[in-house]
Amino acid sequence: MAETCYSKGRKIVLLSEQKRDGTWICRFTIPGMWDAGLRGPRDATMDAYATEWEAKTAAFETAKRRLDEPHEVKSANSPGRTP
């Protein structure tokens, strides 16, 4: 299930998923943020969490750190963007 959060005025979409063993992972996307290494949703960490809340919290914290890093913002149709 997707959940929308905000940090520093930027939208962060969290995508949580329960694995077969009952643990949780959570990926995130930040609409409008793009770099060569990020082609889609990204795991907060490689760890699985006991609860959905823990997984979402870890993903949100990682997304907030990404917002603090230097990054390139391009629109979907800007020149130089590869699919």
N, CA, C and O atoms as CSV, one atom per row, in Angstrom:
chain,resi,resn,atom,element,x,y,z
A,1,MET,N,N,0.835,-1.163,0.000
A,1,MET,CA,C,0.000,0.000,0.000
A,1,MET,C,C,0.896,1.247,0.000
A,1,MET,O,O,1.892,1.297,0.721
A,2,ALA,N,N,0.542,2.234,-0.799
A,2,ALA,CA,C,1.322,3.460,-0.888
A,2,ALA,C,C,0.832,4.483,0.138
A,2,ALA,O,O,-0.363,4.610,0.404
A,3,GLU,N,N,1.788,5.195,0.694
A,3,GLU,CA,C,1.473,6.264,1.641
A,3,GLU,C,C,2.298,7.486,1.256
A,3,GLU,O,O,3.482,7.364,0.944
A,4,THR,N,N,1.679,8.654,1.278
A,4,THR,CA,C,2.362,9.885,0.919
A,4,THR,C,C,2.742,10.655,2.171
A,4,THR,O,O,1.923,10.859,3.067
A,5,CYS,N,N,4.009,11.081,2.219
A,5,CYS,CA,C,4.529,11.907,3.307
A,5,CYS,C,C,5.216,13.112,2.678
A,5,CYS,O,O,5.425,13.154,1.466
A,6,TYR,N,N,5.562,14.083,3.502
A,6,TYR,CA,C,6.248,15.276,3.012
A,6,TYR,C,C,7.396,15.623,3.940
A,6,TYR,O,O,7.298,15.473,5.157
A,7,SER,N,N,8.495,16.093,3.344
A,7,SER,CA,C,9.635,16.605,4.095
A,7,SER,C,C,10.225,17.755,3.300
A,7,SER,O,O,10.465,17.634,2.099
A,8,LYS,N,N,10.454,18.867,3.973
A,8,LYS,CA,C,11.030,20.047,3.336
A,8,LYS,C,C,10.229,20.457,2.098
A,8,LYS,O,O,10.792,20.926,1.109
A,9,GLY,N,N,8.919,20.276,2.166
A,9,GLY,CA,C,8.055,20.656,1.066
A,9,GLY,C,C,8.059,19.692,-0.107
A,9,GLY,O,O,7.408,19.953,-1.118
A,10,ARG,N,N,8.769,18.602,0.006
A,10,ARG,CA,C,8.850,17.610,-1.076
A,10,ARG,C,C,8.006,16.391,-0.735
A,10,ARG,O,O,7.948,15.957,0.416
A,11,LYS,N,N,7.364,15.856,-1.740
A,11,LYS,CA,C,6.531,14.674,-1.588
A,11,LYS,C,C,7.402,13.417,-1.578
A,11,LYS,O,O,8.313,13.279,-2.394
A,12,ILE,N,N,7.119,12.512,-0.657
A,12,ILE,CA,C,7.797,11.218,-0.564
A,12,ILE,C,C,6.710,10.153,-0.548
A,12,ILE,O,O,5.812,10.191,0.293
A,13,VAL,N,N,6.789,9.209,-1.470
A,13,VAL,CA,C,5.816,8.131,-1.534
A,13,VAL,C,C,6.467,6.869,-0.984
A,13,VAL,O,O,7.494,6.416,-1.491
A,14,LEU,N,N,5.860,6.304,0.058
A,14,LEU,CA,C,6.358,5.084,0.686
A,14,LEU,C,C,5.535,3.898,0.181
A,14,LEU,O,O,4.306,3.961,0.139
A,15,LEU,N,N,6.216,2.825,-0.198
A,15,LEU,CA,C,5.567,1.630,-0.721
A,15,LEU,C,C,5.979,0.441,0.138
A,15,LEU,O,O,7.054,-0.125,-0.057
A,16,SER,N,N,5.140,0.067,1.075
A,16,SER,CA,C,5.482,-1.027,1.987
A,16,SER,C,C,4.966,-2.352,1.440
A,16,SER,O,O,3.992,-2.403,0.688
A,17,GLU,N,N,5.646,-3.416,1.839
A,17,GLU,CA,C,5.290,-4.749,1.366
A,17,GLU,C,C,5.667,-5.776,2.426
A,17,GLU,O,O,6.765,-5.735,2.980
A,18,GLN,N,N,4.761,-6.685,2.699
A,18,GLN,CA,C,5.064,-7.759,3.645
A,18,GLN,C,C,5.575,-8.962,2.867
A,18,GLN,O,O,4.958,-9.406,1.898
A,19,LYS,N,N,6.715,-9.478,3.313
A,19,LYS,CA,C,7.315,-10.642,2.668
A,19,LYS,C,C,6.651,-11.924,3.175
A,19,LYS,O,O,5.924,-11.895,4.168
A,20,ARG,N,N,6.895,-13.031,2.507
A,20,ARG,CA,C,6.290,-14.311,2.882
A,20,ARG,C,C,6.622,-14.740,4.302
A,20,ARG,O,O,5.827,-15.418,4.952
A,21,ASP,N,N,7.800,-14.344,4.787
A,21,ASP,CA,C,8.193,-14.740,6.144
A,21,ASP,C,C,7.581,-13.840,7.226
A,21,ASP,O,O,7.869,-14.006,8.412
A,22,GLY,N,N,6.738,-12.889,6.812
A,22,GLY,CA,C,6.054,-12.022,7.765
A,22,GLY,C,C,6.772,-10.712,8.052
A,22,GLY,O,O,6.215,-9.848,8.730
A,23,THR,N,N,7.998,-10.540,7.551
A,23,THR,CA,C,8.725,-9.291,7.768
A,23,THR,C,C,8.299,-8.265,6.721
A,23,THR,O,O,7.635,-8.590,5.737
A,24,TRP,N,N,8.695,-7.035,6.960
A,24,TRP,CA,C,8.295,-5.921,6.100
A,24,TRP,C,C,9.492,-5.239,5.467
A,24,TRP,O,O,10.551,-5.122,6.083
A,25,ILE,N,N,9.319,-4.787,4.228
A,25,ILE,CA,C,10.279,-3.910,3.563
A,25,ILE,C,C,9.497,-2.683,3.096
A,25,ILE,O,O,8.272,-2.727,2.979
A,26,CYS,N,N,10.200,-1.607,2.835
A,26,CYS,CA,C,9.531,-0.408,2.346
A,26,CYS,C,C,10.450,0.308,1.370
A,26,CYS,O,O,11.609,0.588,1.676
A,27,ARG,N,N,9.922,0.594,0.210
A,27,ARG,CA,C,10.642,1.357,-0.810
A,27,ARG,C,C,10.074,2.782,-0.795
A,27,ARG,O,O,8.996,3.035,-0.257
A,28,PHE,N,N,10.824,3.693,-1.396
A,28,PHE,CA,C,10.306,5.060,-1.496
A,28,PHE,C,C,10.625,5.654,-2.840
A,28,PHE,O,O,11.574,5.238,-3.504
A,29,THR,N,N,9.837,6.625,-3.245
A,29,THR,CA,C,10.141,7.445,-4.407
A,29,THR,C,C,9.938,8.900,-4.009
A,29,THR,O,O,9.113,9.220,-3.154
A,30,ILE,N,N,10.704,9.764,-4.644
A,30,ILE,CA,C,10.563,11.204,-4.464
A,30,ILE,C,C,10.271,11.760,-5.853
A,30,ILE,O,O,11.198,11.939,-6.644
A,31,PRO,N,N,9.004,12.039,-6.171
A,31,PRO,CA,C,8.667,12.536,-7.502
A,31,PRO,C,C,9.485,13.768,-7.874
A,31,PRO,O,O,9.637,14.695,-7.079
A,32,GLY,N,N,10.009,13.757,-9.102
A,32,GLY,CA,C,10.806,14.873,-9.583
A,32,GLY,C,C,12.282,14.737,-9.317
A,32,GLY,O,O,13.077,15.501,-9.863
A,33,MET,N,N,12.677,13.782,-8.489
A,33,MET,CA,C,14.097,13.587,-8.218
A,33,MET,C,C,14.587,12.463,-9.117
A,33,MET,O,O,13.961,11.408,-9.217
A,34,TRP,N,N,15.700,12.705,-9.757
A,34,TRP,CA,C,16.233,11.712,-10.674
A,34,TRP,C,C,17.743,11.768,-10.641
A,34,TRP,O,O,18.329,12.849,-10.602
A,35,ASP,N,N,18.368,10.618,-10.656
A,35,ASP,CA,C,19.807,10.553,-10.894
A,35,ASP,C,C,20.092,9.250,-11.608
A,35,ASP,O,O,19.230,8.373,-11.667
A,36,ALA,N,N,21.270,9.113,-12.142
A,36,ALA,CA,C,21.609,7.968,-12.984
A,36,ALA,C,C,21.452,6.639,-12.260
A,36,ALA,O,O,21.170,5.622,-12.895
A,37,GLY,N,N,21.627,6.630,-10.963
A,37,GLY,CA,C,21.564,5.377,-10.232
A,37,GLY,C,C,20.191,5.025,-9.689
A,37,GLY,O,O,20.011,3.936,-9.143
A,38,LEU,N,N,19.232,5.903,-9.821
A,38,LEU,CA,C,17.920,5.667,-9.222
A,38,LEU,C,C,16.898,5.575,-10.338
A,38,LEU,O,O,16.506,6.596,-10.903
A,39,ARG,N,N,16.462,4.373,-10.664
A,39,ARG,CA,C,15.551,4.166,-11.777
A,39,ARG,C,C,14.143,3.798,-11.343
A,39,ARG,O,O,13.290,3.534,-12.189
A,40,GLY,N,N,13.886,3.775,-10.061
A,40,GLY,CA,C,12.560,3.437,-9.592
A,40,GLY,C,C,12.541,3.427,-8.076
A,40,GLY,O,O,13.436,3.988,-7.444
A,41,PRO,N,N,11.545,2.805,-7.489
A,41,PRO,CA,C,11.495,2.759,-6.031
A,41,PRO,C,C,12.777,2.185,-5.447
A,41,PRO,O,O,13.414,1.321,-6.050
A,42,ARG,N,N,13.139,2.661,-4.297
A,42,ARG,CA,C,14.406,2.284,-3.692
A,42,ARG,C,C,14.155,1.759,-2.283
A,42,ARG,O,O,13.362,2.327,-1.531
A,43,ASP,N,N,14.833,0.678,-1.935
A,43,ASP,CA,C,14.707,0.157,-0.577
A,43,ASP,C,C,15.351,1.109,0.403
A,43,ASP,O,O,16.381,1.714,0.105
A,44,ALA,N,N,14.753,1.245,1.566
A,44,ALA,CA,C,15.339,2.065,2.613
A,44,ALA,C,C,16.656,1.439,3.048
A,44,ALA,O,O,17.661,2.137,3.188
A,45,THR,N,N,16.656,0.172,3.255
A,45,THR,CA,C,17.855,-0.588,3.569
A,45,THR,C,C,17.640,-1.984,3.019
A,45,THR,O,O,16.556,-2.297,2.528
A,46,MET,N,N,18.640,-2.810,3.094
A,46,MET,CA,C,18.481,-4.185,2.651
A,46,MET,C,C,17.837,-5.031,3.745
A,46,MET,O,O,17.562,-6.213,3.533
A,47,ASP,N,N,17.597,-4.446,4.896
A,47,ASP,CA,C,17.022,-5.176,6.028
A,47,ASP,C,C,15.520,-5.315,5.889
A,47,ASP,O,O,14.851,-4.505,5.248
A,48,ALA,N,N,15.013,-6.363,6.508
A,48,ALA,CA,C,13.575,-6.532,6.654
A,48,ALA,C,C,13.250,-6.163,8.103
A,48,ALA,O,O,14.082,-6.324,8.996
A,49,TYR,N,N,12.061,-5.679,8.318
A,49,TYR,CA,C,11.660,-5.202,9.640
A,49,TYR,C,C,10.495,-6.030,10.174
A,49,TYR,O,O,9.712,-6.597,9.412
A,50,ALA,N,N,10.402,-6.083,11.484
A,50,ALA,CA,C,9.359,-6.875,12.134
A,50,ALA,C,C,7.976,-6.267,11.925
A,50,ALA,O,O,6.978,-6.986,11.863
A,51,THR,N,N,7.920,-4.931,11.817
A,51,THR,CA,C,6.620,-4.278,11.657
A,51,THR,C,C,6.638,-3.346,10.444
A,51,THR,O,O,7.690,-2.883,10.002
A,52,GLU,N,N,5.462,-3.094,9.937
A,52,GLU,CA,C,5.325,-2.169,8.819
A,52,GLU,C,C,5.772,-0.765,9.240
A,52,GLU,O,O,6.399,-0.053,8.456
A,53,TRP,N,N,5.453,-0.371,10.466
A,53,TRP,CA,C,5.829,0.949,10.970
A,53,TRP,C,C,7.352,1.135,10.954
A,53,TRP,O,O,7.844,2.181,10.531
A,54,GLU,N,N,8.090,0.132,11.412
A,54,GLU,CA,C,9.559,0.214,11.414
A,54,GLU,C,C,10.104,0.345,9.995
A,54,GLU,O,O,11.023,1.127,9.751
A,55,ALA,N,N,9.542,-0.416,9.061
A,55,ALA,CA,C,10.000,-0.356,7.670
A,55,ALA,C,C,9.722,1.014,7.065
A,55,ALA,O,O,10.579,1.575,6.382
A,56,LYS,N,N,8.531,1.556,7.310
A,56,LYS,CA,C,8.186,2.877,6.777
A,56,LYS,C,C,9.045,3.968,7.403
A,56,LYS,O,O,9.468,4.896,6.714
A,57,THR,N,N,9.303,3.862,8.697
A,57,THR,CA,C,10.132,4.859,9.378
A,57,THR,C,C,11.541,4.866,8.794
A,57,THR,O,O,12.107,5.931,8.548
A,58,ALA,N,N,12.105,3.685,8.571
A,58,ALA,CA,C,13.455,3.589,7.992
A,58,ALA,C,C,13.479,4.171,6.579
A,58,ALA,O,O,14.417,4.881,6.214
A,59,ALA,N,N,12.456,3.874,5.789
A,59,ALA,CA,C,12.396,4.405,4.422
A,59,ALA,C,C,12.265,5.924,4.429
A,59,ALA,O,O,12.920,6.608,3.641
A,60,PHE,N,N,11.426,6.454,5.311
A,60,PHE,CA,C,11.238,7.904,5.385
A,60,PHE,C,C,12.523,8.607,5.812
A,60,PHE,O,O,12.873,9.648,5.255
A,61,GLU,N,N,13.222,8.054,6.786
A,61,GLU,CA,C,14.496,8.633,7.234
A,61,GLU,C,C,15.527,8.627,6.099
A,61,GLU,O,O,16.263,9.598,5.923
A,62,THR,N,N,15.576,7.544,5.339
A,62,THR,CA,C,16.510,7.468,4.213
A,62,THR,C,C,16.125,8.483,3.141
A,62,THR,O,O,16.993,9.143,2.570
A,63,ALA,N,N,14.836,8.610,2.867
A,63,ALA,CA,C,14.380,9.583,1.872
A,63,ALA,C,C,14.740,11.008,2.298
A,63,ALA,O,O,15.164,11.813,1.469
A,64,LYS,N,N,14.575,11.319,3.577
A,64,LYS,CA,C,14.937,12.656,4.066
A,64,LYS,C,C,16.430,12.915,3.884
A,64,LYS,O,O,16.826,14.024,3.525
A,65,ARG,N,N,17.259,11.906,4.126
A,65,ARG,CA,C,18.705,12.065,3.896
A,65,ARG,C,C,18.997,12.312,2.420
A,65,ARG,O,O,19.878,13.106,2.088
A,66,ARG,N,N,18.262,11.637,1.527
A,66,ARG,CA,C,18.444,11.859,0.084
A,66,ARG,C,C,18.126,13.302,-0.285
A,66,ARG,O,O,18.784,13.880,-1.150
A,67,LEU,N,N,17.132,13.883,0.358
A,67,LEU,CA,C,16.786,15.274,0.075
A,67,LEU,C,C,17.904,16.224,0.494
A,67,LEU,O,O,18.044,17.304,-0.080
A,68,ASP,N,N,18.695,15.837,1.481
A,68,ASP,CA,C,19.803,16.663,1.945
A,68,ASP,C,C,21.031,16.551,1.052
A,68,ASP,O,O,21.886,17.437,1.065
A,69,GLU,N,N,21.131,15.465,0.271
A,69,GLU,CA,C,22.280,15.248,-0.605
A,69,GLU,C,C,22.141,16.104,-1.858
A,69,GLU,O,O,21.028,16.417,-2.280
A,70,PRO,N,N,23.277,16.486,-2.454
A,70,PRO,CA,C,23.190,17.177,-3.748
A,70,PRO,C,C,22.557,16.217,-4.756
A,70,PRO,O,O,22.889,15.032,-4.779
A,71,HIS,N,N,21.664,16.716,-5.571
A,71,HIS,CA,C,21.011,15.873,-6.561
A,71,HIS,C,C,20.635,16.699,-7.777
A,71,HIS,O,O,20.640,17.930,-7.761
A,72,GLU,N,N,20.313,15.975,-8.820
A,72,GLU,CA,C,19.932,16.579,-10.071
A,72,GLU,C,C,18.427,16.396,-10.234
A,72,GLU,O,O,17.915,15.286,-10.091
A,73,VAL,N,N,17.731,17.462,-10.527
A,73,VAL,CA,C,16.291,17.375,-10.732
A,73,VAL,C,C,16.006,17.617,-12.199
A,73,VAL,O,O,16.378,18.655,-12.747
A,74,LYS,N,N,15.346,16.660,-12.836
A,74,LYS,CA,C,14.991,16.786,-14.250
A,74,LYS,C,C,13.545,16.364,-14.424
A,74,LYS,O,O,13.041,15.501,-13.705
A,75,SER,N,N,12.902,16.972,-15.367
A,75,SER,CA,C,11.539,16.531,-15.665
A,75,SER,C,C,11.607,15.274,-16.509
A,75,SER,O,O,12.651,14.947,-17.072
A,76,ALA,N,N,10.509,14.587,-16.590
A,76,ALA,CA,C,10.460,13.322,-17.330
A,76,ALA,C,C,10.795,13.492,-18.794
A,76,ALA,O,O,11.281,12.551,-19.423
A,77,ASN,N,N,10.549,14.676,-19.364
A,77,ASN,CA,C,10.776,14.897,-20.789
A,77,ASN,C,C,12.020,15.718,-21.093
A,77,ASN,O,O,12.200,16.161,-22.228
A,78,SER,N,N,12.889,15.932,-20.097
A,78,SER,CA,C,14.049,16.776,-20.346
A,78,SER,C,C,15.088,16.031,-21.168
A,78,SER,O,O,15.208,14.812,-21.049
A,79,PRO,N,N,15.852,16.752,-22.010
A,79,PRO,CA,C,16.881,16.115,-22.812
A,79,PRO,C,C,17.948,15.450,-21.934
A,79,PRO,O,O,18.274,15.946,-20.855
A,80,GLY,N,N,18.469,14.354,-22.396
A,80,GLY,CA,C,19.527,13.677,-21.661
A,80,GLY,C,C,19.026,12.629,-20.691
A,80,GLY,O,O,19.820,11.871,-20.135
A,81,ARG,N,N,17.746,12.575,-20.484
A,81,ARG,CA,C,17.204,11.572,-19.561
A,81,ARG,C,C,17.037,10.268,-20.306
A,81,ARG,O,O,16.451,10.238,-21.388
A,82,THR,N,N,17.546,9.192,-19.740
A,82,THR,CA,C,17.394,7.890,-20.363
A,82,THR,C,C,16.293,7.120,-19.656
A,82,THR,O,O,16.137,7.239,-18.441
A,83,PRO,N,N,15.535,6.337,-20.394
A,83,PRO,CA,C,14.433,5.600,-19.777
A,83,PRO,C,C,14.911,4.533,-18.840
A,83,PRO,O,O,14.098,3.827,-18.243
